Amino acid sequence: MLFLVWFKLGLSETMSQKQAFEAWTRESKEAPKVIPRERVKGLYKVAGKQELVALLDFDSHQALDEAISKLTLQREAGHSLKLEITPLYPHGDFIEYAKRALEDKLA
């Protein structure tokens, strides 16, 4: 199952940009221990923001949840880190469904 995971690190009065950079750097070293590289289908930094977007492949929602909970950044940043997780499926599968729906007059 593919998931789009958006990591948003909110800088607060207690977290400087230097601390944020240190956190991202630590995470880049620690994350592969929790999320194997073959599970990462894409990883991107959002320009101008303390945000990272990942395309991850996990067998289940639970497996993804368990892996994310083990991330260093998740533990260190606490409520300063916001996550948005969106499950994805292939566009071709959607088109097949759309064709069936049209044939069955469901749309």
N, C-alpha and C positions, 0 to 999 in steps of 0.2 A: 504494500500500500504506500502510495506517495503522499507526503505531507509538505505543505508550505509552512515553514515555521519562521515567524518574524520575531526577532529578539530586539527589544527596545530598552536601552539602558538610560534611565532618567538621571541626569546629573542633578544633585541636590546641593544644599548649602554644605553638606558634610562630605560630598565627593567632588574633588577637583578633576579637571581634565587629565592631569597627570595620573591620578588614581584610576580613572576610567581606562586610560591607555595601558596602565599596568594590569588591570583586570582583564582586558581583551588579550593582552600578550600572554598572561598566565593561562587563560582559557584555550588559546591556540595550541599550547603545549599539552594541556590536560585532556581536552575534549576527545582526541583520538583514542584515549584509553577507555572512554565510556561509549563513544559512538565510532565504530570502526569506519575507516575511510571508504570502504565499499558501500556503506549505507548513505554516504553523502553524495548526492547526484549534482549538487550545485551549491556554492557558498559565495555570497556577495555582500560587500559593505555598501550601505546606503550613503551616497555622497552628502556631506554637510550635516550628518546626524550621527548620533551614537547608536546606530542600528545595524543589524546584520540580518540577512535573509538567507534561509537555508532550504534546500529541497532535499528531503530525507526519505529514505525507503525503509520502512519497518513492516514486520509481519502483522502487527496489530496496533490499535490505539494504546493498549496497555503497555506494550513493549516500548513505544515511543515515550509514553509518560514516565516509565521507570528510568529510561536513559536520560531524559531531560532532568529528572529530579536529582541525578548524580552529578550533573555538571557543576564545576567549581563556581562559575558565575552565578548560577541559580542559588547556591548556598551563600555566597558572599554578598551578593547585591540585594538579596531579599526582595522587599517590595519596590526597590528602585528598578528592578528588571520586570518589564511587562512582556508577556508572550501572546502572540496571536497564532493559532494553529488552524490550518485549513486543510481538510482531507481533499485529495485530488484523484481524478481518474482520467483515463485517456479520452481525448476529444472524439476519436473514432468510435468509442463505445457510446458516447452521447449521441452522435449522429445516427448510429444504428437504432438507438431507442427512439429518436425523433422520427425516423422513417416509419417504425412500427406504430408509433402514436398517430401519425398522419394516416396510415393505412386503416387503423382501428377507429379513426375519427375521434381520438381522445384529445386532440388539440384544436 
